[in-house]
Amino acid sequence: MAGHFLVKSEPSTYSWDDLVRDGSTVWDGVRNPEARNNLAAMAPGDLALVYHSGDEKAVVGIAKVVRPAFPDPKADDPKWLAVELAPVKPLARAVTLAEIKADARLVKIPLVTRGRLSVMPLDAKAYDAILAMAGKKPAAKSVKSAKKKRA
């Protein structure tokens, strides 16, 4: 059974569209020990939700791990790790952080409780809940709050 993770990236640095264009990428640059340990736990075939941080704050796609953790080629210290990810598919619609925080099933996931963590595990129920949310229209409250933030 595949593991489930969420990886965060600022879309102006590396976006879902960049991953799709490139076909795969080395997910590097992680410099938090907890996030590094989460990279180390990834195995080929594991699935990762791709989350755009910054202004967007939304889960936008599904990637899979195609190469397990290895020393980050951009780091001077071999303790820092990277994995290789490939795109699987975009979500039917982005699921915002506001929606995730408003869902009782998701209030304890690391995205909510440890917001600065860039690589985090998800249990299967949380992963499935986010995918289910992507297949539904957003609640009116979530749409209104997203519009207010853009204004």
C-alpha angles and dihedrals in degrees: 000000000000121000120235128226142163121223123193129211136168102242092220087060100039123345137189088257089055090053091050091048093048096044091220139007143196105250098217141148096070108148103169115100094220092049089047090054089051090053088051089055093056118105132187109280094029114130126230129193110223113225125194109217126192117052095348101054097182143120106245110169152000123252131180130220109247099170124031124233118306133164110294105252091212095053126091090211119064091214089078113088141203135189132202117244131190127194119256102178142317118255115258085245133355116267110219128220088240090058092047092050090049094054112090091210091062106040093104100048117114092248087067101032100036103029097172095055109110100196120034140164121243126198116234093255093055092045091050092046092055091048090050090051090053089059094054134069112261118259112261090244092057092049092050093049091048091050092049091053092052093051 
